[in-house]
Amino acid sequence: MNNPKVGTHINFTSEETLTEIILSLNDIVEGYKIPNFQIYLGSRTGANMRNFSKKDIEDSLDIIDNRGFFIHSGLTNYLSSRINFRRFVERRTKQELNTVKPFPLSGVVSHPGTRNSGGIIMELKETLDTIVDNIYKIYKDGNDGLGYLFLENAAGEGYKVFKNIDEMKYVIKKLEGKYDINGHSIARNIKICIDTCHLFAAGDYNISKISEIKRFKKDFSKEIGLKYLKLIHLNDSKYDFGCRKDVHEIIGKGYLWKSPRILKAFFQEFKNIPYLCETKNFRECLPYIESAKQLMNR
């Protein structure tokens, strides 16, 4: 059985090149090859965004091997921005998408948005339609130089959207009906990233139980389609089921992954998908992950 490929989010200095970042992956955990990694290109305010040179990207392609390379967009929740901020969001997102495009297994992960627009609470449908429109504007020119955009589920906190399958389905189905200037569906550029902490915290699926893992997979497959689920943020939750709090915990030290047997079941249901940990210490997560892998191979 193929073991899941679990990588991690990493931080880097403003002086490091992308080539140096990739080379540093070998030093994160001795004896463990990081199969996928994720970075921020800039702060969450959208300022001071990094630009990697053309040569740096070319050199990186020579050494990245079969690793997955993902950028977590600094524009958290900005795809729901209305008129005043739309152009900046479009430019910034395109820059992030252009950075990952040359890499075979890659994409930009984004939290879609919030109903809270400058203190004004928008209706849910209006917010989701705004997200659809902003994504359409990014891809409408049929630019093949742009990479995949991964929309991430929310933990149900505050007014953030994508907290359930219905909201994800609404956006995906709308994008399937919109086309770029070449006649291609905008949805072909869109994937879904499921964060396990968020899914657990949102309260619809208690995936600390094997039956609920299976139910989530069945519902996602039926309502959206597993072809869209192409990345998993593998995190534990500091708080209990349905807490509606986005607080990650070390794998096996929170309320979600109570047994390697449960994580094994999750791995078995969601195969051949890149996994990324977003916890404060990947080294502490790895023994628990390896225990689940060992159970798979018995």
Phi and psi in degrees as GROMACS dihedral restraints (atoms count N, CA, C in turn):
[ dihedral_restraints ]
;  ai    aj    ak    al  type     phi  dphi    fc
    3     4     5     6     1   -71.5    20    10
    4     5     6     7     1   126.7    20    10
    6     7     8     9     1   -77.2    20    10
    7     8     9    10     1   146.9    20    10
    9    10    11    12     1   -65.0    20    10
   10    11    12    13     1   144.6    20    10
   12    13    14    15     1   -97.7    20    10
   13    14    15    16     1   104.5    20    10
   15    16    17    18     1  -108.4    20    10
   16    17    18    19     1   118.9    20    10
   18    19    20    21     1  -114.8    20    10
   19    20    21    22     1  -157.2    20    10
   21    22    23    24     1  -152.0    20    10
   22    23    24    25     1   157.5    20    10
   24    25    26    27     1   -78.5    20    10
   25    26    27    28     1   138.1    20    10
   27    28    29    30     1  -128.9    20    10
   28    29    30    31     1   153.9    20    10
   30    31    32    33     1  -103.9    20    10
   31    32    33    34     1   155.5    20    10
   33    34    35    36     1  -149.2    20    10
   34    35    36    37     1   163.3    20    10
   36    37    38    39     1   -85.2    20    10
   37    38    39    40     1   163.5    20    10
   39    40    41    42     1   -68.4    20    10
   40    41    42    43     1   -16.3    20    10
   42    43    44    45     1   -91.1    20    10
   43    44    45    46     1   -18.6    20    10
   45    46    47    48     1   -72.2    20    10
   46    47    48    49     1   139.1    20    10
   48    49    50    51     1   -85.0    20    10
   49    50    51    52     1   167.3    20    10
   51    52    53    54     1   -64.3    20    10
   52    53    54    55     1   -37.3    20    10
   54    55    56    57     1   -58.8    20    10
   55    56    57    58     1   -44.7    20    10
   57    58    59    60     1   -66.3    20    10
   58    59    60    61     1   -36.4    20    10
   60    61    62    63     1   -61.0    20    10
   61    62    63    64     1   -46.4    20    10
   63    64    65    66     1   -64.1    20    10
   64    65    66    67     1   -42.4    20    10
   66    67    68    69     1   -63.7    20    10
   67    68    69    70     1   -32.9    20    10
   69    70    71    72     1   -71.1    20    10
   70    71    72    73     1   -16.1    20    10
   72    73    74    75     1   -60.8    20    10
   73    74    75    76     1   -29.0    20    10
   75    76    77    78     1   -68.7    20    10
   76    77    78    79     1   -16.0    20    10
   78    79    80    81     1  -101.7    20    10
   79    80    81    82     1    -3.2    20    10
   81    82    83    84     1   -67.8    20    10
   82    83    84    85     1   -49.3    20    10
   84    85    86    87     1  -134.0    20    10
   85    86    87    88     1   119.9    20    10
   87    88    89    90     1   -60.4    20    10
   88    89    90    91     1   128.7    20    10
   90    91    92    93     1    81.5    20    10
   91    92    93    94     1     3.9    20    10
   93    94    95    96     1  -124.2    20    10
   94    95    96    97     1   120.0    20    10
   96    97    98    99     1   -84.2    20    10
   97    98    99   100     1   116.7    20    10
   99   100   101   102     1   -67.2    20    10
  100   101   102   103     1   115.4    20    10
  102   103   104   105     1   -83.9    20    10
  103   104   105   106     1   -22.9    20    10
  105   106   107   108     1  -144.9    20    10
  106   107   108   109     1   147.6    20    10
  108   109   110   111     1  -144.9    20    10
  109   110   111   112     1   157.7    20    10
  111   112   113   114     1  -136.0    20    10
  112   113   114   115     1   142.4    20    10
  114   115   116   117     1  -138.4    20    10
  115   116   117   118     1   162.4    20    10
  117   118   119   120     1   -96.1    20    10
  118   119   120   121     1   139.5    20    10
  120   121   122   123     1   -87.2    20    10
  121   122   123   124     1   -14.9    20    10
  123   124   125   126     1  -167.9    20    10
  124   125   126   127     1  -176.9    20    10
  126   127   128   129     1   -70.6    20    10
  127   128   129   130     1   164.3    20    10
  129   130   131   132     1   -72.0    20    10
  130   131   132   133     1   -10.7    20    10
  132   133   134   135     1   -80.5    20    10
  133   134   135   136     1   -10.6    20    10
  135   136   137   138     1    91.4    20    10
  136   137   138   139     1    -0.2    20    10
  138   139   140   141     1   -93.2    20    10
  139   140   141   142     1   161.6    20    10
  141   142   143   144     1    53.8    20    10
  142   143   144   145     1    51.0    20    10
  144   145   146   147     1   -79.4    20    10
  145   146   147   148     1   136.6    20    10
  147   148   149   150     1   -74.7    20    10
  148   149   150   151     1   144.7    20    10
  150   151   152   153     1  -123.6    20    10
  151   152   153   154     1   121.8    20    10
  153   154   155   156     1   -90.1    20    10
  154   155   156   157     1   138.0    20    10
  156   157   158   159     1   -68.9    20    10
  157   158   159   160     1   161.1    20    10
  159   160   161   162     1   -59.6    20    10
  160   161   162   163     1   -42.3    20    10
  162   163   164   165     1   -65.5    20    10
  163   164   165   166     1   -40.2    20    10
  165   166   167   168     1   -60.5    20    10
  166   167   168   169     1   -43.2    20    10
  168   169   170   171     1   -66.1    20    10
  169   170   171   172     1   -40.7    20    10
  171   172   173   174     1   -62.9    20    10
  172   173   174   175     1   -43.2    20    10
  174   175   176   177     1   -64.4    20    10
  175   176   177   178     1   -36.7    20    10
  177   178   179   180     1   -65.6    20    10
  178   179   180   181     1   -37.8    20    10
  180   181   182   183     1   -62.2    20    10
  181   182   183   184     1   -28.1    20    10
  183   184   185   186     1   -74.3    20    10
  184   185   186   187     1   -23.4    20    10
  186   187   188   189     1  -117.5    20    10
  187   188   189   190     1    -9.0    20    10
  189   190   191   192     1   -70.9    20    10
  190   191   192   193     1   -20.9    20    10
  192   193   194   195     1    61.1    20    10
  193   194   195   196     1  -131.8    20    10
  195   196   197   198     1  -103.6    20    10
  196   197   198   199     1    20.7    20    10
  198   199   200   201     1   -70.8    20    10
  199   200   201   202     1   148.7    20    10
  201   202   203   204     1   -87.0    20    10
  202   203   204   205     1   140.2    20    10
  204   205   206   207     1  -126.0    20    10
  205   206   207   208     1   116.5    20    10
  207   208   209   210     1  -126.6    20    10
  208   209   210   211     1   142.7    20    10
  210   211   212   213     1  -108.3    20    10
  211   212   213   214     1   128.0    20    10
  213   214   215   216     1   -88.6    20    10
  214   215   216   217     1   116.6    20    10
  216   217   218   219     1   -58.2    20    10
  217   218   219   220     1   137.0    20    10
  219   220   221   222     1   -73.0    20    10
  220   221   222   223     1   -14.8    20    10
  222   223   224   225     1   -87.0    20    10
  223   224   225   226     1    63.5    20    10
  225   226   227   228     1   -63.1    20    10
  226   227   228   229     1   122.1    20    10
  228   229   230   231     1    69.8    20    10
  229   230   231   232     1    16.9    20    10
  231   232   233   234     1   -93.9    20    10
  232   233   234   235     1    -5.7    20    10
  234   235   236   237     1   -68.6    20    10
  235   236   237   238     1   -12.4    20    10
  237   238   239   240     1   -94.1    20    10
  238   239   240   241     1     7.4    20    10
  240   241   242   243     1   -63.9    20    10
  241   242   243   244     1   141.6    20    10
  243   244   245   246     1   -92.1    20    10
  244   245   246   247     1  -162.5    20    10
  246   247   248   249     1   -49.6    20    10
  247   248   249   250     1   -46.8    20    10
  249   250   251   252     1   -61.5    20    10
  250   251   252   253     1   -27.9    20    10
  252   253   254   255     1  -115.8    20    10
  253   254   255   256     1    -0.7    20    10
  255   256   257   258     1   -61.6    20    10
  256   257   258   259     1   -44.5    20    10
  258   259   260   261     1   -65.0    20    10
  259   260   261   262     1   -39.8    20    10
  261   262   263   264     1   -64.2    20    10
  262   263   264   265     1   -43.6    20    10
  264   265   266   267     1   -59.9    20    10
  265   266   267   268     1   -43.1    20    10
  267   268   269   270     1   -63.3    20    10
  268   269   270   271     1   -46.1    20    10
  270   271   272   273     1   -63.3    20    10
  271   272   273   274     1   -46.0    20    10
  273   274   275   276     1   -64.8    20    10
  274   275   276   277     1   -44.6    20    10
  276   277   278   279     1   -64.9    20    10
  277   278   279   280     1   -40.3    20    10
  279   280   281   282     1   -62.6    20    10
  280   281   282   283     1   -37.8    20    10
  282   283   284   285     1   -63.1    20    10
  283   284   285   286     1   -42.6    20    10
  285   286   287   288     1   -65.3    20    10
  286   287   288   289     1   -42.2    20    10
  288   289   290   291     1   -65.1    20    10
  289   290   291   292     1   -38.1    20    10
  291   292   293   294     1   -64.8    20    10
  292   293   294   295     1   -31.8    20    10
  294   295   296   297     1   -66.8    20    10
  295   296   297   298     1   -40.7    20    10
  297   298   299   300     1   -87.8    20    10
  298   299   300   301     1   -18.9    20    10
  300   301   302   303     1   -51.4    20    10
  301   302   303   304     1   -41.6    20    10
  303   304   305   306     1   -65.5    20    10
  304   305   306   307     1   -15.9    20    10
  306   307   308   309     1   -92.4    20    10
  307   308   309   310     1   131.8    20    10
  309   310   311   312     1   -58.7    20    10
  310   311   312   313     1   -44.6    20    10
  312   313   314   315     1  -111.2    20    10
  313   314   315   316     1    98.5    20    10
  315   316   317   318     1  -161.4    20    10
  316   317   318   319     1   171.1    20    10
  318   319   320   321     1   170.0    20    10
  319   320   321   322     1   171.9    20    10
  321   322   323   324     1  -113.0    20    10
  322   323   324   325     1   125.6    20    10
  324   325   326   327     1   -96.2    20    10
  325   326   327   328     1   131.1    20    10
  327   328   329   330     1  -137.2    20    10
  328   329   330   331     1   137.8    20    10
  330   331   332   333     1   -78.9    20    10
  331   332   333   334     1   120.6    20    10
  333   334   335   336     1   -60.1    20    10
  334   335   336   337     1   -42.1    20    10
  336   337   338   339     1   162.1    20    10
  337   338   339   340     1  -171.3    20    10
  339   340   341   342     1  -142.3    20    10
  340   341   342   343     1   152.7    20    10
  342   343   344   345     1   -76.5    20    10
  343   344   345   346     1   -14.3    20    10
  345   346   347   348     1   -83.8    20    10
  346   347   348   349     1   105.7    20    10
  348   349   350   351     1  -111.7    20    10
  349   350   351   352     1    91.1    20    10
  351   352   353   354     1    62.1    20    10
  352   353   354   355     1    35.4    20    10
  354   355   356   357     1    91.6    20    10
  355   356   357   358     1    -9.3    20    10
  357   358   359   360     1   -98.6    20    10
  358   359   360   361     1   123.8    20    10
  360   361   362   363     1   -88.5    20    10
  361   362   363   364     1   112.5    20    10
  363   364   365   366     1   -81.6    20    10
  364   365   366   367     1   155.8    20    10
  366   367   368   369     1   -66.3    20    10
  367   368   369   370     1   150.7    20    10
  369   370   371   372     1   -58.0    20    10
  370   371   372   373     1   -47.6    20    10
  372   373   374   375     1   -61.6    20    10
  373   374   375   376     1   -40.1    20    10
  375   376   377   378     1   -62.6    20    10
  376   377   378   379     1   -41.7    20    10
  378   379   380   381     1   -63.8    20    10
  379   380   381   382     1   -47.5    20    10
  381   382   383   384     1   -64.6    20    10
  382   383   384   385     1   -38.5    20    10
  384   385   386   387     1   -65.7    20    10
  385   386   387   388     1   -35.2    20    10
  387   388   389   390     1   -65.4    20    10
  388   389   390   391     1   -41.7    20    10
  390   391   392   393     1   -61.2    20    10
  391   392   393   394     1   -46.1    20    10
  393   394   395   396     1   -57.9    20    10
  394   395   396   397     1   -46.0    20    10
  396   397   398   399     1   -64.5    20    10
  397   398   399   400     1   -41.6    20    10
  399   400   401   402     1   -67.4    20    10
  400   401   402   403     1   -37.7    20    10
  402   403   404   405     1   -67.2    20    10
  403   404   405   406     1   -41.2    20    10
  405   406   407   408     1   -57.0    20    10
  406   407   408   409     1   -43.0    20    10
  408   409   410   411     1   -64.5    20    10
  409   410   411   412     1   -31.4    20    10
  411   412   413   414     1   -67.3    20    10
  412   413   414   415     1   -38.8    20    10
  414   415   416   417     1  -108.6    20    10
  415   416   417   418     1    -2.3    20    10
  417   418   419   420     1   -63.0    20    10
  418   419   420   421     1   -25.9    20    10
  420   421   422   423     1   -81.1    20    10
  421   422   423   424     1     1.4    20    10
  423   424   425   426     1    68.2    20    10
  424   425   426   427     1    32.7    20    10
  426   427   428   429     1   -76.2    20    10
  427   428   429   430     1   109.5    20    10
  429   430   431   432     1   -75.2    20    10
  430   431   432   433     1    -3.3    20    10
  432   433   434   435     1   -81.7    20    10
  433   434   435   436     1    -2.1    20    10
  435   436   437   438     1   -97.2    20    10
  436   437   438   439     1   144.3    20    10
  438   439   440   441     1   -87.5    20    10
  439   440   441   442     1  -169.5    20    10
  441   442   443   444     1   -81.9    20    10
  442   443   444   445     1   142.0    20    10
  444   445   446   447     1  -104.7    20    10
  445   446   447   448     1   121.1    20    10
  447   448   449   450     1  -100.9    20    10
  448   449   450   451     1   118.8    20    10
  450   451   452   453     1   -92.4    20    10
  451   452   453   454     1   126.3    20    10
  453   454   455   456     1  -101.6    20    10
  454   455   456   457     1   140.6    20    10
  456   457   458   459     1   -70.9    20    10
  457   458   459   460     1   154.2    20    10
  459   460   461   462     1  -101.1    20    10
  460   461   462   463     1   162.6    20    10
  462   463   464   465     1   -85.8    20    10
  463   464   465   466     1     0.2    20    10
  465   466   467   468     1    88.7    20    10
  466   467   468   469     1     8.6    20    10
  468   469   470   471     1   -79.4    20    10
  469   470   471   472     1   141.9    20    10
  471   472   473   474     1    55.2    20    10
  472   473   474   475     1  -133.2    20    10
  474   475   476   477     1  -105.9    20    10
  475   476   477   478     1    15.5    20    10
  477   478   479   480     1   -67.2    20    10
  478   479   480   481     1   144.9    20    10
  480   481   482   483     1  -104.1    20    10
  481   482   483   484     1   175.5    20    10
  483   484   485   486     1    72.0    20    10
  484   485   486   487     1    35.0    20    10
  486   487   488   489     1   -89.1    20    10
  487   488   489   490     1    -6.5    20    10
  489   490   491   492     1  -151.5    20    10
  490   491   492   493     1   170.1    20    10
  492   493   494   495     1   -63.9    20    10
  493   494   495   496     1   -35.7    20    10
  495   496   497   498     1   -60.1    20    10
  496   497   498   499     1   -41.8    20    10
  498   499   500   501     1   -69.6    20    10
  499   500   501   502     1   -39.1    20    10
  501   502   503   504     1   -62.7    20    10
  502   503   504   505     1   -45.8    20    10
  504   505   506   507     1   -60.2    20    10
  505   506   507   508     1   -43.3    20    10
  507   508   509   510     1   -56.4    20    10
  508   509   510   511     1   -48.3    20    10
  510   511   512   513     1   -67.1    20    10
  511   512   513   514     1   -45.9    20    10
  513   514   515   516     1   -61.3    20    10
  514   515   516   517     1   -46.4    20    10
  516   517   518   519     1   -65.5    20    10
  517   518   519   520     1   -37.5    20    10
  519   520   521   522     1   -63.0    20    10
  520   521   522   523     1   -41.8    20    10
  522   523   524   525     1   -70.4    20    10
  523   524   525   526     1   -29.1    20    10
  525   526   527   528     1   -64.0    20    10
  526   527   528   529     1   -25.2    20    10
  528   529   530   531     1   -95.8    20    10
  529   530   531   532     1     6.0    20    10
  531   532   533   534     1  -113.0    20    10
  532   533   534   535     1   145.2    20    10
  534   535   536   537     1  -131.2    20    10
  535   536   537   538     1   148.3    20    10
  537   538   539   540     1   -82.2    20    10
  538   539   540   541     1  -178.1    20    10
  540   541   542   543     1   -67.5    20    10
  541   542   543   544     1   -14.4    20    10
  543   544   545   546     1   -95.5    20    10
  544   545   546   547     1     2.6    20    10
  546   547   548   549     1    86.4    20    10
  547   548   549   550     1    11.3    20    10
  549   550   551   552     1   -92.9    20    10
  550   551   552   553     1   142.7    20    10
  552   553   554   555     1   -65.0    20    10
  553   554   555   556     1   135.9    20    10
  555   556   557   558     1   -61.2    20    10
  556   557   558   559     1   -30.2    20    10
  558   559   560   561     1   -63.3    20    10
  559   560   561   562     1   -18.9    20    10
  561   562   563   564     1   -66.0    20    10
  562   563   564   565     1   -18.0    20    10
  564   565   566   567     1   -91.9    20    10
  565   566   567   568     1    -5.1    20    10
  567   568   569   570     1  -109.8    20    10
  568   569   570   571     1   136.2    20    10
  570   571   572   573     1  -128.9    20    10
  571   572   573   574     1   168.7    20    10
  573   574   575   576     1  -113.2    20    10
  574   575   576   577     1   135.4    20    10
  576   577   578   579     1  -110.0    20    10
  577   578   579   580     1   122.6    20    10
  579   580   581   582     1  -101.0    20    10
  580   581   582   583     1   121.8    20    10
  582   583   584   585     1   -94.1    20    10
  583   584   585   586     1   121.4    20    10
  585   586   587   588     1   -66.7    20    10
  586   587   588   589     1   -36.1    20    10
  588   589   590   591     1   -62.3    20    10
  589   590   591   592     1   -45.4    20    10
  591   592   593   594     1   -63.3    20    10
  592   593   594   595     1   -43.8    20    10
  594   595   596   597     1   -60.7    20    10
  595   596   597   598     1   -43.2    20    10
  597   598   599   600     1   -66.7    20    10
  598   599   600   601     1   -44.5    20    10
  600   601   602   603     1   -69.6    20    10
  601   602   603   604     1   -30.5    20    10
  603   604   605   606     1   -66.7    20    10
  604   605   606   607     1   -25.8    20    10
  606   607   608   609     1    98.5    20    10
  607   608   609   610     1    -0.6    20    10
  609   610   611   612     1   -88.2    20    10
  610   611   612   613     1   -30.3    20    10
  612   613   614   615     1  -134.5    20    10
  613   614   615   616     1   113.8    20    10
  615   616   617   618     1   -85.9    20    10
  616   617   618   619     1    80.9    20    10
  618   619   620   621     1   -77.2    20    10
  619   620   621   622     1    12.8    20    10
  621   622   623   624     1   -79.8    20    10
  622   623   624   625     1    -0.2    20    10
  624   625   626   627     1  -118.4    20    10
  625   626   627   628     1   135.2    20    10
  627   628   629   630     1   -59.8    20    10
  628   629   630   631     1   -39.1    20    10
  630   631   632   633     1   -62.1    20    10
  631   632   633   634     1   -33.4    20    10
  633   634   635   636     1   -76.5    20    10
  634   635   636   637     1   -31.3    20    10
  636   637   638   639     1   -61.2    20    10
  637   638   639   640     1   -45.8    20    10
  639   640   641   642     1   -65.6    20    10
  640   641   642   643     1   -38.8    20    10
  642   643   644   645     1   -65.6    20    10
  643   644   645   646     1   -40.9    20    10
  645   646   647   648     1   -62.7    20    10
  646   647   648   649     1   -45.5    20    10
  648   649   650   651     1   -60.3    20    10
  649   650   651   652     1   -43.6    20    10
  651   652   653   654     1   -62.3    20    10
  652   653   654   655     1   -45.5    20    10
  654   655   656   657     1   -66.5    20    10
  655   656   657   658     1   -42.9    20    10
  657   658   659   660     1   -63.6    20    10
  658   659   660   661     1   -43.6    20    10
  660   661   662   663     1   -61.1    20    10
  661   662   663   664     1   -42.2    20    10
  663   664   665   666     1   -72.4    20    10
  664   665   666   667     1   -44.9    20    10
  666   667   668   669     1   -86.5    20    10
  667   668   669   670     1   -31.8    20    10
  669   670   671   672     1  -121.2    20    10
  670   671   672   673     1   -48.6    20    10
  672   673   674   675     1   113.6    20    10
  673   674   675   676     1   126.1    20    10
  675   676   677   678     1   -65.0    20    10
  676   677   678   679     1   -16.5    20    10
  678   679   680   681     1   -63.0    20    10
  679   680   681   682     1   -19.1    20    10
  681   682   683   684     1   -89.4    20    10
  682   683   684   685     1   -19.4    20    10
  684   685   686   687     1   -86.0    20    10
  685   686   687   688     1   100.3    20    10
  687   688   689   690     1  -125.6    20    10
  688   689   690   691     1     8.0    20    10
  690   691   692   693     1  -158.5    20    10
  691   692   693   694     1   141.3    20    10
  693   694   695   696     1  -127.9    20    10
  694   695   696   697     1   126.0    20    10
  696   697   698   699     1   -87.3    20    10
  697   698   699   700     1   108.2    20    10
  699   700   701   702     1   -90.9    20    10
  700   701   702   703     1    99.4    20    10
  702   703   704   705     1  -132.3    20    10
  703   704   705   706     1   153.0    20    10
  705   706   707   708     1   -93.5    20    10
  706   707   708   709     1   170.4    20    10
  708   709   710   711     1  -116.2    20    10
  709   710   711   712     1   130.9    20    10
  711   712   713   714     1   -70.1    20    10
  712   713   714   715     1   -21.1    20    10
  714   715   716   717     1  -121.3    20    10
  715   716   717   718     1   167.0    20    10
  717   718   719   720     1   -76.7    20    10
  718   719   720   721     1   171.4    20    10
  720   721   722   723     1   -52.7    20    10
  721   722   723   724     1   134.7    20    10
  723   724   725   726     1    76.1    20    10
  724   725   726   727     1    14.7    20    10
  726   727   728   729     1   -70.3    20    10
  727   728   729   730     1   -21.6    20    10
  729   730   731   732     1    57.3    20    10
  730   731   732   733     1    40.2    20    10
  732   733   734   735     1  -126.7    20    10
  733   734   735   736     1   134.1    20    10
  735   736   737   738     1   -95.6    20    10
  736   737   738   739     1    77.7    20    10
  738   739   740   741     1  -130.4    20    10
  739   740   741   742     1   107.7    20    10
  741   742   743   744     1   -78.0    20    10
  742   743   744   745     1   154.9    20    10
  744   745   746   747     1  -136.3    20    10
  745   746   747   748     1   158.5    20    10
  747   748   749   750     1   -54.8    20    10
  748   749   750   751     1   137.7    20    10
  750   751   752   753     1   -56.5    20    10
  751   752   753   754     1   124.1    20    10
  753   754   755   756     1    92.3    20    10
  754   755   756   757     1    -5.0    20    10
  756   757   758   759     1  -112.0    20    10
  757   758   759   760     1     3.3    20    10
  759   760   761   762     1  -111.1    20    10
  760   761   762   763     1  -158.7    20    10
  762   763   764   765     1   -90.2    20    10
  763   764   765   766     1   -12.1    20    10
  765   766   767   768     1   -88.6    20    10
  766   767   768   769     1   -63.4    20    10
  768   769   770   771     1   -88.2    20    10
  769   770   771   772     1    82.5    20    10
  771   772   773   774     1   -81.9    20    10
  772   773   774   775     1   -14.1    20    10
  774   775   776   777     1  -155.2    20    10
  775   776   777   778     1   140.3    20    10
  777   778   779   780     1   -55.5    20    10
  778   779   780   781     1   -25.8    20    10
  780   781   782   783     1   -63.2    20    10
  781   782   783   784     1   -36.7    20    10
  783   784   785   786     1   -69.8    20    10
  784   785   786   787     1   -42.8    20    10
  786   787   788   789     1   -64.9    20    10
  787   788   789   790     1   -38.9    20    10
  789   790   791   792     1   -56.5    20    10
  790   791   792   793     1   -45.0    20    10
  792   793   794   795     1   -61.6    20    10
  793   794   795   796     1   -39.3    20    10
  795   796   797   798     1   -64.8    20    10
  796   797   798   799     1   -46.0    20    10
  798   799   800   801     1   -57.5    20    10
  799   800   801   802     1   -39.8    20    10
  801   802   803   804     1   -68.3    20    10
  802   803   804   805     1   -32.2    20    10
  804   805   806   807     1   -77.6    20    10
  805   806   807   808     1   -32.2    20    10
  807   808   809   810     1  -120.9    20    10
  808   809   810   811     1    82.9    20    10
  810   811   812   813     1   -94.3    20    10
  811   812   813   814     1   159.3    20    10
  813   814   815   816     1    56.9    20    10
  814   815   816   817     1    33.4    20    10
  816   817   818   819     1  -123.0    20    10
  817   818   819   820     1   133.9    20    10
  819   820   821   822     1   -64.7    20    10
  820   821   822   823     1   141.0    20    10
  822   823   824   825     1  -116.5    20    10
  823   824   825   826     1   143.0    20    10
  825   826   827   828     1  -134.6    20    10
  826   827   828   829     1   128.6    20    10
  828   829   830   831     1   -88.2    20    10
  829   830   831   832     1   140.4    20    10
  831   832   833   834     1  -124.3    20    10
  832   833   834   835     1    43.3    20    10
  834   835   836   837     1  -102.8    20    10
  835   836   837   838     1   170.7    20    10
  837   838   839   840     1   -72.7    20    10
  838   839   840   841     1   -16.3    20    10
  840   841   842   843     1  -149.3    20    10
  841   842   843   844     1   100.1    20    10
  843   844   845   846     1   -65.0    20    10
  844   845   846   847     1   -34.2    20    10
  846   847   848   849     1   -57.1    20    10
  847   848   849   850     1   -38.3    20    10
  849   850   851   852     1   -72.9    20    10
  850   851   852   853     1   -23.8    20    10
  852   853   854   855     1   -77.9    20    10
  853   854   855   856     1   -31.7    20    10
  855   856   857   858     1   -62.1    20    10
  856   857   858   859     1   -42.4    20    10
  858   859   860   861     1   -57.5    20    10
  859   860   861   862     1   -39.4    20    10
  861   862   863   864     1   -67.0    20    10
  862   863   864   865     1   -42.5    20    10
  864   865   866   867     1   -62.9    20    10
  865   866   867   868     1   -42.8    20    10
  867   868   869   870     1   -65.6    20    10
  868   869   870   871     1   -34.5    20    10
  870   871   872   873     1   -62.6    20    10
  871   872   873   874     1   -41.1    20    10
  873   874   875   876     1   -66.3    20    10
  874   875   876   877     1   -39.0    20    10
  876   877   878   879     1   -62.9    20    10
  877   878   879   880     1   -42.6    20    10
  879   880   881   882     1   -60.9    20    10
  880   881   882   883     1   -38.2    20    10
  882   883   884   885     1   -63.6    20    10
  883   884   885   886     1   -34.9    20    10
  885   886   887   888     1   -65.3    20    10
  886   887   888   889     1   -31.2    20    10
  888   889   890   891     1   -93.8    20    10
  889   890   891   892     1     4.3    20    10
